[in-house]
Amino acid sequence: MQFVVIGLDGTDSEAPARRQAVRQNHIAMGDKLLDSGNLWYGAALLNDDGSMKGSMYVVSFPSEKELQEWLDEEPYIVGGVWKDIKVHKSNTRDPWQFNRPEEWFKEQK
């Protein structure tokens, strides 16, 4: 099953510090998900000034139980970074169409 996970950070003055405190663990877990094939795509969500305000993941898990097991360990959840979390079941049509060479993405900037 595929899911889109959108996690929005808290807006209090300590929110950026919480994000930075667990960011490396979040990235390490993302690398693990990528290696296992569970993470299909991820992106930082930005404020108008370019600062991070949240994250978006497209993930695939055999069931909602496995998805929940990941969410229960996700550093941005455990560390109190994401305060508003929405999970949507999804279905990416022909996901292989998005696999382009790195050079293509560099040319798009």
N, C-alpha and C positions, 0 to 999 in steps of 0.2 A: 504494500500500500504506500502511496505517496502522500506526503503532507507538506504544506507550507506553514512554517512557523515564523511568526512575527513577534519579536520581543522588544518592547519599548522601555527604555531606561526611565528610572525615576527622574523627577525634575527638581529635586531638592539640591541644595548647595554641595552636598557630599556625594552626589551621584557620579561625577567624573572620577573622583578618587576611588570609589568602589569599583568602577569599570577598570581602571588602571591596575588595581590591586590583584584582580583575578584574570586579566586579559591574557597573559601567557598560558594559563591553565585552560582558558576557553579555546585559544588557538591550538594548543596541543590536543585537546579533545576533538576539535574539528579535523585535525590531521588524522587522528585515529578513525574518525567516521569516514573520512575520504578514503583511507586505505581499505576499510572494510566494505566500501561500496554503498554505505548508508547515506553519505552526504553527496548530493548531486550538484548543489549550487549554494553559495552563501554570499551575502553582501552586508556591508555596514550601511545603516541608514543614517543620513546626515541632516543636521540643521542647516539653515541658510548660510551660516558662517563657516560651514565645513566641519564642525565638531560632530562627533558621533552621538546619535540619540537612540540607537537601537540596532537590531540585527534582523536579517531575514535569511531563512534557510529553506531549501527544498530538500527534503530527506525521504528516504524509502526504508521502511521497516516491514517485516512480515505481518505485524499486527499492531494495534494500538497499545497493547501491553508492552511490547519492545520499545515503542516510541516513548511511553511513559517512563520506562526504566532509564532511557537516556535523559529525559527531562529531569528526572529525580537526581541526576548527577551533574547536569550542565552547570559549569561554574558561574555563569551569569545569573542563574536562578538561585543556586545555593549561596552565592555571594551577595544576593540582594540587589543586583544590577537591574535586571529586567523586572519592572513593576507591573507592566500590562502585557500579558502573553495571550496571543490568539493562535490557535491551531486550526487549520482548514484541511480537510481531505482534498486531494487534488489528483489530477491525471494529466501528466505531460504527454502530449501527442508527439510521437516520434522524437524522443529525447536526444537521439543521436544526431539530429540535425543541428544541435547547438555545439557540437564538437568541432571547433575550428582551430587551425594552427595558431600558436601564440603570436606570430607575425601579424595575422589578421587583426587581432585585438589592438596591437600596438599602432597599427595604421588608422584605427578608428578615433584616436584621441585628437 
